[in-house]
């Protein structure tokens, strides 16, 4: 049985892609974090900022991604980040209650 690592799954074309892999991993963490934080209205600052950061890293990752596995993780993370961002914005936004 062949030994498969996360790196070998993401780099299915046989070439290393460190930047897209890092962007996919960061988006895969920020997206669910934003979505989870958005479940509590009092956490709207953390949810909206994590969502915005996840949208930015996921968008950039989509531009530079080279394999289908990277794109798959990016799209899932982007969906979660966007949902968390929008719910965070609905509950108070990026600066709600802090700047006036």
N, CA and C atoms as an extended XYZ file, in Angstrom:
300
Properties=species:S:1:pos:R:3:atomname:S:1:resname:S:1:resid:I:1 pbc="F F F"
N         0.840       -1.178        0.000 N   UNK     1
C         0.000        0.000        0.000 CA  UNK     1
C         0.889        1.246        0.000 C   UNK     1
N         0.604        2.178       -0.862 N   UNK     2
C         1.422        3.383       -0.997 CA  UNK     2
C         1.180        4.324        0.180 C   UNK     2
N         2.241        4.982        0.580 N   UNK     3
C         2.162        5.949        1.678 CA  UNK     3
C         1.704        7.290        1.115 C   UNK     3
N         0.532        7.762        1.564 N   UNK     4
C        -0.007        9.031        1.065 CA  UNK     4
C         0.035       10.063        2.182 C   UNK     4
N         0.544       11.223        1.857 N   UNK     5
C         0.547       12.327        2.802 CA  UNK     5
C        -0.351       13.419        2.258 C   UNK     5
N        -0.674       14.394        3.109 N   UNK     6
C        -1.496       15.513        2.665 CA  UNK     6
C        -0.814       16.249        1.525 C   UNK     6
N         0.494       16.360        1.606 N   UNK     7
C         1.252       17.028        0.553 CA  UNK     7
C         1.113       16.294       -0.782 C   UNK     7
N         1.143       14.963       -0.745 N   UNK     8
C         1.028       14.215       -1.994 CA  UNK     8
C        -0.383       14.278       -2.572 C   UNK     8
N        -1.380       14.472       -1.726 N   UNK     9
C        -2.750       14.616       -2.224 CA  UNK     9
C        -2.919       15.971       -2.894 C   UNK     9
N        -2.425       17.023       -2.242 N   UNK    10
C        -2.533       18.362       -2.815 CA  UNK    10
C        -1.673       18.526       -4.058 C   UNK    10
N        -0.517       17.882       -4.091 N   UNK    11
C         0.404       18.008       -5.220 CA  UNK    11
C         0.267       16.805       -6.146 C   UNK    11
N        -0.939       16.568       -6.611 N   UNK    12
C        -1.223       15.379       -7.406 CA  UNK    12
C        -0.548       15.399       -8.769 C   UNK    12
N        -0.055       16.552       -9.206 N   UNK    13
C         0.639       16.619      -10.485 CA  UNK    13
C         2.132       16.319      -10.349 C   UNK    13
N         2.577       16.055       -9.103 N   UNK    14
C         3.967       15.700       -8.884 CA  UNK    14
C         4.887       16.872       -8.632 C   UNK    14
N         4.364       18.088       -8.670 N   UNK    15
C         5.177       19.277       -8.428 CA  UNK    15
C         4.767       19.905       -7.109 C   UNK    15
N         5.719       20.462       -6.368 N   UNK    16
C         5.355       21.117       -5.105 CA  UNK    16
C         4.695       22.475       -5.348 C   UNK    16
N         3.681       22.771       -4.555 N   UNK    17
C         2.984       24.064       -4.622 CA  UNK    17
C         2.834       24.601       -3.206 C   UNK    17
N         3.904       25.118       -2.611 N   UNK    18
C         3.817       25.505       -1.202 CA  UNK    18
C         2.846       26.646       -0.932 C   UNK    18
N         2.821       27.659       -1.778 N   UNK    19
C         1.940       28.809       -1.518 CA  UNK    19
C         0.468       28.415       -1.632 C   UNK    19
N         0.035       27.767       -2.715 N   UNK    20
C        -1.376       27.352       -2.768 CA  UNK    20
C        -1.762       26.377       -1.655 C   UNK    20
N        -0.829       25.508       -1.258 N   UNK    21
C        -1.129       24.566       -0.174 CA  UNK    21
C        -1.339       25.300        1.140 C   UNK    21
N        -0.503       26.293        1.422 N   UNK    22
C        -0.647       27.070        2.654 CA  UNK    22
C        -1.946       27.870        2.619 C   UNK    22
N        -2.256       28.484        1.484 N   UNK    23
C        -3.497       29.242        1.374 CA  UNK    23
C        -4.718       28.339        1.557 C   UNK    23
N        -4.668       27.132        1.010 N   UNK    24
C        -5.777       26.185        1.182 CA  UNK    24
C        -5.921       25.782        2.644 C   UNK    24
N        -4.798       25.535        3.305 N   UNK    25
C        -4.852       25.133        4.713 CA  UNK    25
C        -5.381       26.269        5.595 C   UNK    25
N        -4.925       27.492        5.350 N   UNK    26
C        -5.381       28.639        6.140 CA  UNK    26
C        -6.875       28.871        5.918 C   UNK    26
N        -7.310       28.767        4.678 N   UNK    27
C        -8.734       28.937        4.375 CA  UNK    27
C        -9.559       27.833        5.014 C   UNK    27
N        -9.022       26.611        5.029 N   UNK    28
C        -9.728       25.479        5.638 CA  UNK    28
C        -9.849       25.628        7.150 C   UNK    28
N        -9.008       26.436        7.765 N   UNK    29
C        -9.106       26.693        9.203 CA  UNK    29
C        -9.994       27.914        9.468 C   UNK    29
N        -9.775       28.993        8.726 N   UNK    30
C       -10.525       30.229        8.965 CA  UNK    30
C       -12.011       30.090        8.625 C   UNK    30
N       -12.334       29.355        7.568 N   UNK    31
C       -13.730       29.203        7.165 CA  UNK    31
C       -14.599       28.571        8.238 C   UNK    31
N       -14.275       27.372        8.683 N   UNK    32
C       -15.078       26.765        9.749 CA  UNK    32
C       -15.036       27.557       11.055 C   UNK    32
N       -13.908       28.206       11.341 N   UNK    33
C       -13.826       29.028       12.558 CA  UNK    33
C       -14.828       30.177       12.481 C   UNK    33
N       -14.887       30.848       11.332 N   UNK    34
C       -15.833       31.950       11.159 CA  UNK    34
C       -17.266       31.448       11.257 C   UNK    34
N       -17.530       30.315       10.644 N   UNK    35
C       -18.876       29.754       10.683 CA  UNK    35
C       -19.280       29.378       12.108 C   UNK    35
N       -18.384       28.763       12.830 N   UNK    36
C       -18.666       28.375       14.210 CA  UNK    36
C       -18.855       29.603       15.103 C   UNK    36
N       -17.997       30.596       14.960 N   UNK    37
C       -18.110       31.815       15.774 CA  UNK    37
C       -19.385       32.591       15.465 C   UNK    37
N       -19.860       32.490       14.239 N   UNK    38
C       -21.058       33.248       13.859 CA  UNK    38
C       -22.329       32.705       14.508 C   UNK    38
N       -22.251       31.533       15.119 N   UNK    39
C       -23.423       30.972       15.786 CA  UNK    39
C       -23.797       31.751       17.042 C   UNK    39
N       -22.846       32.495       17.600 N   UNK    40
C       -23.097       33.323       18.780 CA  UNK    40
C       -23.071       34.785       18.379 C   UNK    40
N       -24.201       35.499       18.479 N   UNK    41
C       -24.246       36.900       18.062 CA  UNK    41
C       -23.198       37.775       18.749 C   UNK    41
N       -22.821       37.471       19.988 N   UNK    42
C       -21.822       38.262       20.695 CA  UNK    42
C       -20.415       38.097       20.144 C   UNK    42
N       -20.210       37.115       19.290 N   UNK    43
C       -18.891       36.869       18.697 CA  UNK    43
C       -18.797       37.429       17.281 C   UNK    43
N       -19.642       38.444       16.978 N   UNK    44
C       -19.688       38.954       15.612 CA  UNK    44
C       -18.371       39.568       15.159 C   UNK    44
N       -17.607       40.157       16.066 N   UNK    45
C       -16.313       40.728       15.669 CA  UNK    45
C       -15.367       39.633       15.184 C   UNK    45
N       -15.204       38.582       15.970 N   UNK    46
C       -14.303       37.492       15.592 CA  UNK    46
C       -14.807       36.776       14.342 C   UNK    46
N       -16.115       36.553       14.250 N   UNK    47
C       -16.673       35.843       13.103 CA  UNK    47
C       -16.497       36.637       11.818 C   UNK    47
N       -16.781       37.932       11.871 N   UNK    48
C       -16.692       38.729       10.652 CA  UNK    48
C       -15.238       38.914       10.210 C   UNK    48
N       -14.311       39.096       11.156 N   UNK    49
C       -12.902       39.245       10.775 CA  UNK    49
C       -12.315       37.930       10.278 C   UNK    49
N       -12.644       36.829       10.942 N   UNK    50
C       -12.157       35.525       10.472 CA  UNK    50
C       -12.737       35.199        9.106 C   UNK    50
N       -14.011       35.529        8.907 N   UNK    51
C       -14.632       35.303        7.602 CA  UNK    51
C       -13.998       36.142        6.511 C   UNK    51
N       -13.730       37.408        6.817 N   UNK    52
C       -13.097       38.285        5.828 CA  UNK    52
C       -11.700       37.789        5.474 C   UNK    52
N       -10.938       37.379        6.475 N   UNK    53
C        -9.604       36.835        6.216 CA  UNK    53
C        -9.688       35.536        5.408 C   UNK    53
N       -10.678       34.690        5.719 N   UNK    54
C       -10.860       33.451        4.971 CA  UNK    54
C       -11.263       33.692        3.530 C   UNK    54
N       -12.085       34.715        3.302 N   UNK    55
C       -12.463       35.070        1.930 CA  UNK    55
C       -11.246       35.564        1.159 C   UNK    55
N       -10.420       36.375        1.810 N   UNK    56
C        -9.225       36.909        1.145 CA  UNK    56
C        -8.228       35.797        0.811 C   UNK    56
N        -7.932       34.920        1.778 N   UNK    57
C        -6.972       33.848        1.508 CA  UNK    57
C        -7.533       32.839        0.513 C   UNK    57
N        -8.830       32.560        0.614 N   UNK    58
C        -9.442       31.622       -0.317 CA  UNK    58
C        -9.507       32.165       -1.735 C   UNK    58
N        -9.805       33.447       -1.859 N   UNK    59
C        -9.837       34.065       -3.186 CA  UNK    59
C        -8.471       34.074       -3.838 C   UNK    59
N        -7.457       34.451       -3.048 N   UNK    60
C        -6.093       34.442       -3.586 CA  UNK    60
C        -5.665       33.003       -3.912 C   UNK    60
N        -6.033       32.072       -3.062 N   UNK    61
C        -5.705       30.677       -3.310 CA  UNK    61
C        -6.326       30.153       -4.595 C   UNK    61
N        -7.540       30.583       -4.885 N   UNK    62
C        -8.181       30.159       -6.140 CA  UNK    62
C        -7.426       30.698       -7.350 C   UNK    62
N        -6.881       31.888       -7.216 N   UNK    63
C        -6.142       32.470       -8.337 CA  UNK    63
C        -4.839       31.735       -8.622 C   UNK    63
N        -4.193       31.221       -7.577 N   UNK    64
C        -2.879       30.607       -7.778 CA  UNK    64
C        -2.898       29.082       -7.656 C   UNK    64
N        -4.057       28.475       -7.413 N   UNK    65
C        -4.111       27.024       -7.219 CA  UNK    65
C        -3.758       26.294       -8.513 C   UNK    65
N        -3.191       25.103       -8.336 N   UNK    66
C        -2.725       24.351       -9.489 CA  UNK    66
C        -3.393       22.986       -9.632 C   UNK    66
N        -4.001       22.470       -8.567 N   UNK    67
C        -4.598       21.135       -8.640 CA  UNK    67
C        -6.058       21.167       -8.192 C   UNK    67
N        -6.768       20.140       -8.559 N   UNK    68
C        -8.176       20.020       -8.192 CA  UNK    68
C        -8.348       19.874       -6.689 C   UNK    68
N        -7.460       19.166       -6.032 N   UNK    69
C        -7.565       18.984       -4.578 CA  UNK    69
C        -7.458       20.319       -3.850 C   UNK    69
N        -6.542       21.173       -4.286 N   UNK    70
C        -6.419       22.505       -3.682 CA  UNK    70
C        -7.701       23.296       -3.882 C   UNK    70
N        -8.224       23.251       -5.093 N   UNK    71
C        -9.447       24.008       -5.396 CA  UNK    71
C       -10.640       23.494       -4.605 C   UNK    71
N       -10.717       22.192       -4.404 N   UNK    72
C       -11.811       21.610       -3.639 CA  UNK    72
C       -11.800       22.136       -2.207 C   UNK    72
N       -10.646       22.076       -1.567 N   UNK    73
C       -10.523       22.562       -0.186 CA  UNK    73
C       -10.800       24.060       -0.127 C   UNK    73
N       -10.321       24.793       -1.106 N   UNK    74
C       -10.536       26.244       -1.129 CA  UNK    74
C       -12.014       26.600       -1.259 C   UNK    74
N       -12.734       25.897       -2.105 N   UNK    75
C       -14.152       26.206       -2.302 CA  UNK    75
C       -14.961       25.901       -1.037 C   UNK    75
N       -14.672       24.793       -0.386 N   UNK    76
C       -15.371       24.459        0.860 CA  UNK    76
C       -15.055       25.506        1.926 C   UNK    76
N       -13.786       25.848        2.072 N   UNK    77
C       -13.383       26.862        3.045 CA  UNK    77
C       -13.954       28.227        2.737 C   UNK    77
N       -13.985       28.589        1.450 N   UNK    78
C       -14.567       29.872        1.049 CA  UNK    78
C       -16.050       29.944        1.375 C   UNK    78
N       -16.769       28.875        1.145 N   UNK    79
C       -18.198       28.853        1.460 CA  UNK    79
C       -18.443       29.047        2.943 C   UNK    79
N       -17.667       28.361        3.768 N   UNK    80
C       -17.811       28.496        5.218 CA  UNK    80
C       -17.404       29.895        5.674 C   UNK    80
N       -16.318       30.426        5.114 N   UNK    81
C       -15.852       31.766        5.491 CA  UNK    81
C       -16.870       32.822        5.100 C   UNK    81
N       -17.426       32.712        3.913 N   UNK    82
C       -18.406       33.695        3.459 CA  UNK    82
C       -19.669       33.647        4.309 C   UNK    82
N       -20.126       32.448        4.639 N   UNK    83
C       -21.316       32.326        5.481 CA  UNK    83
C       -21.055       32.898        6.871 C   UNK    83
N       -19.915       32.581        7.455 N   UNK    84
C       -19.553       33.140        8.754 CA  UNK    84
C       -19.412       34.648        8.706 C   UNK    84
N       -18.819       35.153        7.623 N   UNK    85
C       -18.671       36.600        7.453 CA  UNK    85
C       -20.028       37.286        7.379 C   UNK    85
N       -20.913       36.765        6.562 N   UNK    86
C       -22.231       37.392        6.397 CA  UNK    86
C       -23.044       37.346        7.680 C   UNK    86
N       -22.996       36.236        8.390 N   UNK    87
C       -23.726       36.160        9.654 CA  UNK    87
C       -23.101       37.087       10.702 C   UNK    87
N       -21.781       37.177       10.717 N   UNK    88
C       -21.116       38.113       11.618 CA  UNK    88
C       -21.487       39.552       11.304 C   UNK    88
N       -21.582       39.873       10.029 N   UNK    89
C       -21.991       41.219        9.618 CA  UNK    89
C       -23.435       41.483       10.032 C   UNK    89
N       -24.291       40.497        9.932 N   UNK    90
C       -25.691       40.673       10.301 CA  UNK    90
C       -25.865       40.884       11.801 C   UNK    90
N       -24.934       40.360       12.591 N   UNK    91
C       -25.036       40.495       14.039 CA  UNK    91
C       -24.307       41.707       14.593 C   UNK    91
N       -23.655       42.481       13.764 N   UNK    92
C       -22.967       43.675       14.284 CA  UNK    92
C       -21.787       44.130       13.464 C   UNK    92
N       -21.244       43.268       12.640 N   UNK    93
C       -20.216       43.672       11.725 CA  UNK    93
C       -18.797       43.696       12.247 C   UNK    93
N       -17.944       44.273       11.445 N   UNK    94
C       -16.517       44.315       11.716 CA  UNK    94
C       -16.150       45.240       12.867 C   UNK    94
N       -16.899       46.308       13.031 N   UNK    95
C       -16.587       47.299       14.065 CA  UNK    95
C       -17.758       47.577       14.989 C   UNK    95
N       -18.845       46.813       14.890 N   UNK    96
C       -20.059       47.074       15.653 CA  UNK    96
C       -19.826       47.216       17.147 C   UNK    96
N       -20.146       48.384       17.663 N   UNK    97
C       -20.021       48.650       19.075 CA  UNK    97
C       -18.636       49.104       19.511 C   UNK    97
N       -17.656       48.985       18.629 N   UNK    98
C       -16.287       49.373       18.983 CA  UNK    98
C       -16.006       50.797       18.532 C   UNK    98
N       -16.415       51.139       17.326 N   UNK    99
C       -16.181       52.479       16.781 CA  UNK    99
C       -17.491       53.271       16.723 C   UNK    99
N       -18.063       53.532       17.829 N   UNK   100
C       -19.249       54.386       17.868 CA  UNK   100
C       -20.462       53.648       17.852 C   UNK   100
